[in-house]
């Protein structure tokens, strides 16, 4: 954005109510206003995506801070896992395949090869762990999204995130959904990762 500067008539923002209202309107329209419960990411290709999450109930599952990074308890039932897979592989431009970045049993979700993606994100933008620990996922979010997920209790940072993720991004585990309420929130997190994968840098 270019900026006009006049050496003869300096612009005084504090004395101009119109300028102040204009700047406030511009900031709000760009999505810079956020709260602890809501983070808005502006994605040039697909507009804005607002991630709003409830707090996860109960205690956090057991996830040792080692690789392979696995959730050892509070895993998904077969019914909930089936719903999770149905949602993930119903997203536009997504196809199922064997994960290339997890255990052989994991299901990878890949953005199709004929679709442009964010160069910071792998085509395998997430995968679901099937065994052990059915239902948990690994995916990448912007740091603001990660902080919201962490604060509301839906996941934790991958131990290798600092080495694997680009600056401003966080590789993380999303805990396995236990019920419909969990599914509703985790679908929103998956959607955020999907939007990021399809966005410009």
C-alpha positions in Angstrom: 0.0 0.0 0.0 1.5 3.4 -1.0 1.4 6.3 1.4 1.1 10.0 0.4 3.3 12.3 2.4 3.2 16.1 2.1 6.2 18.1 3.4 4.1 21.3 3.4 0.9 20.1 5.0 1.7 17.4 7.7 -1.2 15.1 8.5 -2.4 15.2 12.1 -4.3 12.0 12.9 -5.3 13.0 16.4 -7.0 16.1 15.0 -8.9 14.4 12.3 -12.0 12.5 13.4 -12.7 11.3 9.9 -9.2 9.8 9.6 -9.6 8.0 12.9 -12.9 6.5 11.9 -11.4 5.4 8.6 -8.5 3.7 10.2 -10.7 1.9 12.7 -13.0 0.7 9.9 -10.0 -0.5 7.9 -8.6 -2.5 10.8 -11.9 -4.2 11.6 -12.5 -5.0 7.9 -9.1 -6.7 7.7 -9.9 -9.0 10.7 -7.4 -7.6 13.2 -10.0 -7.5 15.9 -10.0 -10.8 17.8 -10.8 -12.3 21.3 -9.5 -15.2 23.3 -12.3 -17.3 21.9 -12.0 -16.3 18.2 -9.1 -16.1 15.8 -9.7 -14.9 12.2 -7.2 -15.8 9.5 -7.3 -13.9 6.2 -6.7 -16.3 3.3 -6.3 -14.5 -0.1 -7.7 -17.4 -2.1 -10.7 -18.3 -0.1 -11.6 -15.3 2.1 -11.5 -15.3 5.9 -11.9 -18.3 8.1 -13.0 -17.8 11.7 -12.0 -20.5 14.2 -14.2 -20.5 17.3 -13.9 -23.4 19.8 -15.5 -24.5 23.0 -13.3 -25.7 25.9 -12.7 -29.5 25.9 -14.2 -31.3 28.8 -12.3 -33.5 31.2 -8.6 -34.1 31.6 -6.1 -34.2 28.8 -5.2 -37.6 27.4 -1.8 -39.2 27.9 0.6 -38.2 25.1 4.3 -38.8 25.7 6.5 -36.0 24.3 8.4 -38.4 22.1 8.3 -39.6 18.5 6.3 -41.5 17.3 3.9 -38.9 18.8 0.9 -41.0 20.0 -2.2 -40.6 22.1 -2.4 -43.5 24.6 -5.9 -43.2 26.1 -9.3 -41.4 25.5 -9.3 -42.6 21.9 -12.2 -42.6 19.4 -14.7 -45.4 19.2 -15.2 -47.1 15.8 -18.4 -45.1 15.2 -16.8 -41.7 16.0 -13.7 -42.5 14.0 -15.9 -43.4 11.0 -17.7 -40.0 11.3 -14.3 -38.2 11.5 -13.0 -39.9 8.3 -16.3 -39.2 6.5 -16.0 -35.5 7.2 -12.3 -35.2 6.4 -12.5 -37.0 3.1 -15.6 -35.1 2.1 -13.7 -31.8 1.9 -13.2 -30.3 -1.5 -9.9 -31.2 -3.3 -9.0 -33.8 -0.7 -8.2 -37.4 -1.4 -7.3 -40.3 0.9 -4.1 -42.2 0.9 -1.5 -43.9 3.1 0.3 -41.4 5.2 3.8 -40.5 4.1 4.7 -38.8 7.4 3.3 -41.2 10.1 3.0 -44.9 10.9 1.9 -47.1 8.0 -1.6 -47.6 9.5 -2.3 -43.8 9.5 -4.6 -42.3 6.8 -3.3 -39.3 5.1 -5.5 -36.5 3.7 -3.9 -35.0 0.6 -4.8 -31.9 -1.4 -5.1 -33.2 -5.0 -2.1 -32.7 -7.2 -4.0 -30.5 -9.7 -4.8 -27.9 -7.0 -2.5 -25.1 -6.0 -1.5 -25.1 -2.3 0.3 -23.0 0.2 4.0 -23.6 -0.4 4.5 -23.8 3.4 2.1 -26.7 3.8 2.6 -30.3 2.6 0.0 -31.8 0.3 -0.6 -34.3 3.1 -2.1 -31.5 5.3 -3.2 -33.9 8.0 -3.4 -37.6 8.9 -5.6 -39.6 11.2 -3.9 -42.2 13.4 -5.7 -45.6 13.2 -3.6 -47.8 15.5 -2.4 -47.3 18.1 -4.4 -44.4 19.4 -7.3 -44.2 16.9 -8.7 -40.8 16.1 -5.9 -38.4 16.9 -4.5 -36.2 14.1 -1.4 -34.2 13.2 -1.8 -31.0 11.3 -0.4 -27.5 11.0 -1.9 -24.2 12.0 -0.8 -20.7 12.2 0.5 -19.8 15.6 -2.6 -17.9 16.5 -4.7 -20.9 15.7 -2.4 -23.2 17.7 -2.6 -20.9 20.7 -6.4 -21.1 20.6 -6.4 -24.9 20.3 -3.9 -25.2 23.1 -5.8 -22.8 25.4 -9.2 -24.6 24.9 -7.6 -28.0 25.4 -7.9 -29.7 22.0 -4.3 -30.4 21.3 -0.6 -29.9 21.9 2.5 -29.0 20.0 4.4 -31.8 18.2 7.9 -32.3 19.8 9.6 -31.7 16.4 7.4 -28.7 15.4 10.3 -26.2 15.7 12.3 -28.2 13.1 9.5 -29.3 10.8 7.2 -26.2 10.6 8.0 -22.9 8.9 8.2 -19.7 10.9 4.7 -18.6 12.1 3.3 -22.1 11.8 3.0 -24.9 14.4 2.8 -28.7 13.8 0.5 -30.1 16.4 -1.5 -33.1 17.6 -5.3 -32.8 17.8 -6.7 -35.2 20.4 -9.1 -37.9 19.2 -12.8 -37.1 19.4 -14.7 -39.0 22.0 -18.2 -37.9 21.2 -20.3 -35.6 19.0 -19.3 -32.5 20.9 -15.7 -33.3 20.4 -16.3 -34.0 16.7 -18.0 -30.6 16.2 -14.9 -28.8 17.5 -12.3 -31.0 15.8 -14.1 -30.5 12.4 -13.6 -26.8 12.9 -9.8 -27.3 13.6 -9.5 -29.6 10.5 -11.3 -26.9 8.4 -8.8 -24.3 9.6 -5.9 -26.5 8.5 -7.6 -27.2 5.2 -8.2 -23.5 4.6 -4.5 -22.8 5.4 -3.4 -25.5 3.0 -5.4 -23.9 0.2 -4.4 -20.3 1.0 -1.6 -18.2 -0.3 1.5 -17.8 1.9 
